[in-house]
Amino acid sequence: MPKTSARLLSLLSLLQARRDWPGALLAERLDVSPRTVRRDVDRLRELGYPVVAMKGPDGGYRLDAGTELPPLLFDDEQAVALAVALQIATTTGAGIEEAAARALNTVRQVLPARLRHRVDTLRVTAVDRPAIRPEPQVDSDVLMAIGAAVHGREVLRFDYSPVSGPVRATAGTSEGCEGTPAAPPDSAALPGSAEPPAPPRDTPPQTPRHTPPPPPRRVEPHHLVTWGRRWYLVAWDLDRDDWRTFRADRITPRTPTGPRFPPRELPGGSVAAFITARFRGVEAAGGPDGVGGWPCRGEVILALPAAEVLRHTREGIVEELGPDRCRVVLGSWSWPGLAAAIGRFDADIEVIGPPELSSAFAHLATRYAAAAQARAAPNP
């Protein structure tokens, strides 16, 4: 018979592997008597493991949830996966960086030497992409509240704070989604716009009106997703009767939550297709040509090998036409944006279509020429 400590670890590993274990099967797997299994279960309970006994003709045991976190037992693959996941947790934007670092140190200290070597070999350095301003952090309590409403299928009420600077949103599709076209600025803020006339001198100053806060949003939450290091809530807006995406860093949940709701079918068939489509500003994600979803799509021939273009093209079609020629089909938000994206390849370009793309190249050519002349002009 193995020693008690080794047998307890084996019993704990078995209880973590599946939900329910008949007592006779546990005794057979451990090669002990059912009485020994009962004693080992009592020892695990004394150590804080909530092992529940199941009544019935067969009887059995289950490792249940308790009030405190007892020591856990991981196999080799689970331990390595956990360590790697903790290393990249700093890029989630969920405000858990310090906790993830402490958890990683705890896991690493108890790893066997062979596993610690594997983890130390695979050291991951998390580098954020350059940004004009720091990415917003989301309170973990907010994520937990949203996740609980999604899991419970309960109507969520929350305050949605305004975003500083120009709001980036697509009308009718999203709420401040990153990656959607920027909304046009207010006309009063445009350069050269006329200022409002000054009030007469005899007119007493008016007291600014107090703007009441907007009412809380009421939604049926369906998915909590991450996109570009930001967290978003995909939900059905009950007041606007449409699907919306909300930035989690701008959400302040209200309690209590509302009634339960039956889940709706998400457009696109999956949350990945839906999010991709919404961030491109269209209702259908993708298409047979590989660049569907972009409002502007064009086709050109570049005087470059296809292999060289492929290295710098994430989306679209690149077809080899010869050793130094290839056909490229790309999409973008606007025709000037598409022309600029194609021009970055620094090669001769033959536009196949549509005419709007040719016009965009002419527009950029005029603008670039004017910029070059202004640069070359001597200072007065």
C-alpha positions as CSV (number, residue, x, y, z in Angstrom):
1,M,0.0,0.0,0.0
2,P,1.4,3.5,-0.9
3,K,2.2,5.9,1.9
4,T,-0.7,8.0,3.2
5,S,0.6,11.3,1.7
6,A,1.1,9.9,-1.7
7,R,-2.3,8.2,-1.6
8,L,-4.0,11.5,-0.6
9,L,-2.4,13.2,-3.6
10,S,-3.6,10.4,-5.9
11,L,-7.1,10.6,-4.5
12,L,-7.1,14.4,-4.9
13,S,-6.0,14.1,-8.5
14,L,-8.8,11.6,-9.2
15,L,-11.4,13.9,-7.6
16,Q,-10.3,16.8,-9.8
17,A,-10.4,14.8,-12.9
18,R,-14.1,14.2,-13.0
19,R,-17.2,15.3,-11.2
20,D,-18.6,12.2,-9.5
21,W,-16.7,9.1,-8.4
22,P,-18.3,5.9,-7.1
23,G,-16.6,4.8,-3.9
24,A,-15.9,1.3,-5.2
25,L,-14.3,2.7,-8.3
26,L,-12.0,5.0,-6.3
27,A,-11.0,2.0,-4.1
28,E,-10.2,0.0,-7.3
29,R,-8.1,2.8,-8.8
30,L,-6.2,3.4,-5.6
31,D,-5.9,-0.3,-4.9
32,V,-7.2,0.1,-1.3
33,S,-10.3,-0.9,0.5
34,P,-13.5,1.3,0.6
35,R,-12.8,1.8,4.3
36,T,-9.4,3.3,3.5
37,V,-11.0,5.6,0.9
38,R,-13.5,6.9,3.6
39,R,-10.6,7.6,5.9
40,D,-8.6,9.4,3.2
41,V,-11.7,11.5,2.3
42,D,-11.9,12.6,6.0
43,R,-8.2,13.6,5.9
44,L,-8.8,15.7,2.8
45,R,-11.7,17.4,4.5
46,E,-9.5,18.2,7.5
47,L,-7.1,19.9,5.1
48,G,-9.9,22.1,3.7
49,Y,-11.0,20.2,0.6
50,P,-14.8,20.2,0.4
51,V,-15.4,16.5,-0.5
52,V,-19.1,15.7,-0.5
53,A,-20.4,12.2,0.0
54,M,-23.2,11.0,-2.4
55,K,-25.8,8.7,-1.0
56,G,-27.3,5.9,-3.0
57,P,-26.9,2.2,-3.7
58,D,-23.4,2.8,-5.2
59,G,-22.4,5.8,-3.1
60,G,-19.6,8.0,-4.1
61,Y,-17.7,11.3,-3.6
62,R,-17.5,14.6,-5.3
63,L,-15.1,17.5,-4.9
64,D,-17.4,20.5,-4.4
65,A,-16.9,24.2,-4.1
66,G,-16.0,25.6,-0.7
67,T,-15.7,28.9,1.0
68,E,-11.9,29.1,0.7
69,L,-9.4,28.1,-2.0
70,P,-7.6,24.9,-0.9
71,P,-4.3,23.8,-2.5
72,L,-4.7,22.7,-6.0
73,L,-3.0,19.9,-8.0
74,F,-2.0,20.4,-11.6
75,D,-0.5,18.1,-14.1
76,D,2.6,19.1,-16.1
77,E,0.7,20.6,-19.0
78,Q,-1.7,22.5,-16.8
79,A,1.1,24.0,-14.8
80,V,3.0,25.2,-17.8
81,A,-0.2,26.6,-19.4
82,L,-1.0,28.5,-16.2
83,A,2.5,30.0,-16.0
84,V,2.4,31.2,-19.6
85,A,-1.1,32.6,-19.3
86,L,0.0,34.6,-16.2
87,Q,2.9,36.1,-18.1
88,I,0.6,37.5,-20.8
89,A,-2.1,38.6,-18.4
90,T,-0.5,42.1,-18.3
91,T,-1.8,42.8,-21.8
92,T,-5.5,42.1,-21.0
93,G,-6.3,45.6,-19.8
94,A,-8.3,44.2,-16.9
95,G,-6.3,45.8,-14.1
96,I,-4.9,42.5,-12.8
97,E,-1.2,43.0,-13.7
98,E,0.1,43.0,-10.1
99,A,-2.1,40.1,-9.1
100,A,-0.9,38.1,-12.1
101,A,2.7,38.8,-11.3
102,R,2.2,37.6,-7.7
103,A,0.4,34.5,-8.8
104,L,3.2,33.7,-11.3
105,N,5.8,33.9,-8.5
106,T,3.7,31.6,-6.4
107,V,3.2,29.1,-9.1
108,R,6.9,29.2,-10.1
109,Q,8.1,28.6,-6.6
110,V,6.2,25.3,-6.2
111,L,7.0,24.0,-9.7
112,P,9.2,21.0,-10.0
113,A,12.7,21.7,-11.4
114,R,11.9,20.2,-14.8
115,L,8.8,22.3,-15.2
116,R,10.4,25.4,-13.8
117,H,13.1,25.1,-16.5
118,R,10.4,24.8,-19.2
119,V,8.6,27.9,-17.9
120,D,11.9,29.9,-17.6
121,T,12.8,28.9,-21.1
122,L,9.5,30.3,-22.4
123,R,9.7,33.7,-21.0
124,V,7.2,36.0,-22.6
125,T,7.7,39.7,-22.7
126,A,4.4,41.5,-23.1
127,V,4.8,44.7,-25.2
128,D,1.9,47.0,-25.8
129,R,1.4,48.5,-29.2
130,P,2.3,52.3,-29.3
131,A,-0.6,54.5,-28.5
132,I,-1.3,58.2,-28.5
133,R,-2.8,57.9,-25.0
134,P,-2.7,55.1,-22.5
135,E,-5.3,52.4,-23.0
136,P,-8.1,52.6,-20.4
137,Q,-8.1,50.0,-17.6
138,V,-11.2,48.2,-16.6
139,D,-12.0,47.5,-13.0
140,S,-12.1,43.8,-12.4
141,D,-15.2,44.2,-10.3
142,V,-16.9,45.7,-13.3
143,L,-15.9,42.8,-15.5
144,M,-17.2,40.4,-12.8
145,A,-20.5,42.2,-12.6
146,I,-20.9,42.1,-16.4
147,G,-19.8,38.5,-16.6
148,A,-22.3,37.5,-13.9
149,A,-25.2,39.2,-15.8
150,V,-24.1,37.5,-19.0
151,H,-23.9,34.1,-17.3
152,G,-27.2,34.5,-15.5
153,R,-29.0,36.0,-18.6
154,E,-30.2,38.9,-16.5
155,V,-31.1,42.4,-17.8
156,L,-28.2,44.7,-16.9
157,R,-28.7,48.4,-16.0
158,F,-25.7,50.7,-16.1
159,D,-24.5,54.2,-16.5
160,Y,-22.5,54.8,-19.6
161,S,-20.0,57.7,-19.2
162,P,-19.0,59.9,-22.1
163,V,-15.6,59.5,-23.6
164,S,-13.1,62.4,-23.7
165,G,-12.3,63.7,-27.2
166,P,-14.0,62.9,-30.4
167,V,-16.3,59.9,-30.0
168,R,-15.5,57.2,-32.4
169,A,-18.7,55.4,-33.3
170,T,-20.8,54.2,-36.3
171,A,-24.4,55.4,-36.3
172,G,-26.7,52.6,-35.4
173,T,-24.1,50.0,-34.8
174,S,-21.9,50.6,-31.8
175,E,-21.3,52.7,-28.8
176,G,-17.8,54.2,-29.0
177,C,-16.2,51.2,-30.6
178,E,-12.5,51.5,-31.3
179,G,-11.9,50.7,-35.0
180,T,-15.1,52.3,-36.3
181,P,-14.9,55.5,-38.4
182,A,-14.6,58.7,-36.4
183,A,-17.8,60.7,-36.1
184,P,-17.6,64.2,-37.8
185,P,-16.6,66.9,-35.4
186,D,-19.2,69.5,-34.3
187,S,-19.6,72.3,-36.8
188,A,-18.8,74.9,-34.2
189,A,-15.4,73.4,-33.7
190,L,-14.4,73.5,-37.4
191,P,-11.5,75.9,-38.3
192,G,-12.8,79.1,-39.8
193,S,-16.4,78.7,-38.5
194,A,-18.1,81.8,-37.4
195,E,-18.3,82.4,-33.7
196,P,-21.7,83.0,-32.2
197,P,-22.6,86.7,-31.9
198,A,-21.9,88.3,-28.5
199,P,-25.0,89.1,-26.4
200,P,-25.9,92.8,-26.0
201,R,-24.2,94.6,-23.1
202,D,-27.5,95.3,-21.4
203,T,-28.4,91.6,-21.4
204,P,-27.8,90.1,-17.9
205,P,-25.6,87.0,-18.0
206,Q,-27.6,83.8,-18.3
207,T,-27.2,81.1,-15.7
208,P,-26.0,77.9,-17.4
209,R,-28.7,75.3,-17.5
210,H,-28.1,72.1,-15.6
211,T,-28.2,69.1,-17.9
212,P,-29.7,66.1,-16.2
213,P,-27.7,62.9,-16.4
214,P,-28.9,60.5,-19.1
215,P,-31.0,57.6,-17.9
216,P,-29.3,54.3,-17.3
217,R,-29.0,51.9,-20.2
218,R,-31.0,48.7,-20.1
219,V,-29.6,45.8,-22.1
220,E,-29.7,42.1,-22.4
221,P,-26.0,41.2,-22.1
222,H,-24.8,38.4,-24.3
223,H,-21.0,38.4,-24.6
224,L,-18.0,40.0,-22.9
225,V,-15.2,40.2,-25.4
226,T,-11.8,41.7,-25.9
227,W,-10.7,43.5,-29.0
228,G,-7.4,45.4,-29.4
229,R,-6.7,45.2,-25.7
230,R,-10.0,46.7,-24.8
231,W,-13.1,45.0,-23.2
232,Y,-16.5,45.3,-24.8
233,L,-20.0,44.2,-23.9
234,V,-22.2,42.8,-26.7
235,A,-25.8,43.3,-25.8
236,W,-29.3,43.9,-27.1
237,D,-30.3,47.4,-26.2
238,L,-33.9,47.3,-24.9
239,D,-34.6,51.0,-25.4
240,R,-33.1,51.2,-28.9
241,D,-34.3,47.8,-30.0
242,D,-31.0,46.9,-31.6
243,W,-27.7,45.2,-31.0
244,R,-25.0,47.4,-29.5
245,T,-21.4,47.1,-28.3
246,F,-20.3,49.0,-25.2
247,R,-16.8,49.8,-23.9
248,A,-16.5,48.1,-20.5
249,D,-14.2,50.9,-19.2
250,R,-17.1,53.3,-19.5
251,I,-19.7,51.1,-17.8
252,T,-20.8,51.6,-14.2
253,P,-23.2,48.7,-13.4
254,R,-26.3,49.3,-11.3
255,T,-27.8,46.9,-8.9
256,P,-29.9,44.9,-8.7
257,T,-30.0,43.4,-12.1
258,G,-33.3,43.0,-14.0
259,P,-35.3,39.9,-14.9
260,R,-34.0,36.9,-16.8
261,F,-34.3,36.8,-20.6
262,P,-34.3,34.2,-23.3
263,P,-31.1,34.5,-25.4
264,R,-31.5,36.0,-28.9
265,E,-29.7,34.8,-32.0
266,L,-26.6,36.9,-32.6
267,P,-26.3,38.3,-36.2
268,G,-23.4,36.7,-38.1
269,G,-23.8,33.3,-36.4
270,S,-20.9,33.8,-33.9
271,V,-19.6,36.5,-31.6
272,A,-16.3,36.6,-33.6
273,A,-18.2,37.3,-36.9
274,F,-20.4,39.8,-35.2
275,I,-17.6,41.8,-33.6
276,T,-15.6,41.8,-36.8
277,A,-18.5,43.0,-38.8
278,R,-19.4,45.8,-36.3
279,F,-15.9,47.1,-36.1
280,R,-15.9,47.3,-39.9
281,G,-19.3,49.1,-39.8
282,V,-21.3,46.6,-41.8
283,E,-24.0,44.0,-41.0
284,A,-22.3,41.0,-42.7
285,A,-18.8,39.9,-42.0
286,G,-16.6,38.7,-44.7
287,G,-17.4,37.7,-48.2
288,P,-16.4,35.3,-51.0
289,D,-13.5,37.6,-52.2
290,G,-11.8,37.6,-48.8
291,V,-12.1,41.3,-48.2
292,G,-15.8,41.6,-47.6
293,G,-17.0,43.9,-44.9
294,W,-15.1,47.0,-46.1
295,P,-17.2,49.7,-47.7
296,C,-14.4,50.4,-50.2
297,R,-12.7,47.6,-52.2
298,G,-10.3,48.0,-55.0
299,E,-8.1,45.9,-57.3
300,V,-4.6,46.8,-58.6
301,I,-1.5,45.3,-60.1
302,L,1.7,45.9,-58.3
303,A,5.2,45.6,-59.8
304,L,6.4,43.5,-56.9
305,P,6.7,39.8,-56.3
306,A,3.6,38.3,-54.6
307,A,5.7,36.9,-51.7
308,E,7.0,40.4,-50.8
309,V,3.4,41.8,-50.8
310,L,2.1,38.9,-48.7
311,R,4.5,39.7,-45.9
312,H,2.8,43.0,-45.3
313,T,-0.8,42.1,-46.1
314,R,-3.0,40.8,-43.3
315,E,-6.3,40.9,-45.2
316,G,-7.1,40.7,-48.9
317,I,-6.1,38.7,-51.9
318,V,-2.6,38.5,-53.5
319,E,-2.3,36.6,-56.7
320,E,1.0,36.0,-58.5
321,L,1.1,37.1,-62.1
322,G,4.8,36.7,-62.7
323,P,8.2,36.9,-61.0
324,D,7.7,40.7,-60.4
325,R,4.0,41.3,-60.8
326,C,1.0,40.4,-58.6
327,R,-2.7,41.2,-58.4
328,V,-3.9,42.7,-55.1
329,V,-7.5,43.1,-53.9
330,L,-7.8,45.1,-50.7
331,G,-10.4,46.9,-48.7
332,S,-10.5,50.0,-46.5
333,W,-12.8,52.6,-44.9
334,S,-12.4,55.2,-47.6
335,W,-11.0,55.5,-51.1
336,P,-8.1,57.8,-50.1
337,G,-7.3,55.4,-47.2
338,L,-7.2,52.5,-49.7
339,A,-5.0,54.4,-52.1
340,A,-2.6,55.3,-49.3
341,A,-2.5,51.7,-48.1
342,I,-1.6,50.5,-51.6
343,G,0.9,53.3,-52.1
344,R,3.0,52.2,-49.2
345,F,4.4,49.3,-51.2
346,D,6.6,51.7,-53.1
347,A,6.1,50.1,-56.6
348,D,4.5,51.0,-59.9
349,I,0.7,50.6,-59.6
350,E,-1.9,49.7,-62.3
351,V,-5.4,50.4,-61.2
352,I,-7.9,47.7,-62.4
353,G,-10.9,49.3,-60.7
354,P,-13.1,50.8,-59.6
355,P,-13.0,54.4,-60.9
356,E,-13.3,55.7,-57.4
357,L,-9.9,54.3,-56.6
358,S,-8.3,56.0,-59.6
359,S,-9.8,59.3,-58.4
360,A,-8.5,58.7,-54.9
361,F,-4.9,58.3,-56.3
362,A,-5.3,61.5,-58.3
363,H,-6.5,63.3,-55.2
364,L,-3.6,62.1,-53.1
365,A,-1.2,62.9,-55.9
366,T,-2.3,66.5,-55.9
367,R,-2.2,66.8,-52.2
368,Y,1.3,65.2,-52.0
369,A,2.6,67.4,-54.8
370,A,1.4,70.5,-52.9
371,A,3.0,69.3,-49.7
372,A,6.3,68.7,-51.6
373,Q,6.2,72.3,-53.1
374,A,5.5,73.8,-49.7
375,R,8.5,72.0,-48.3
376,A,10.8,73.0,-51.1
377,A,9.8,76.7,-51.1
378,P,12.4,79.0,-49.5
379,N,11.5,80.9,-46.3
380,P,10.7,84.6,-47.0
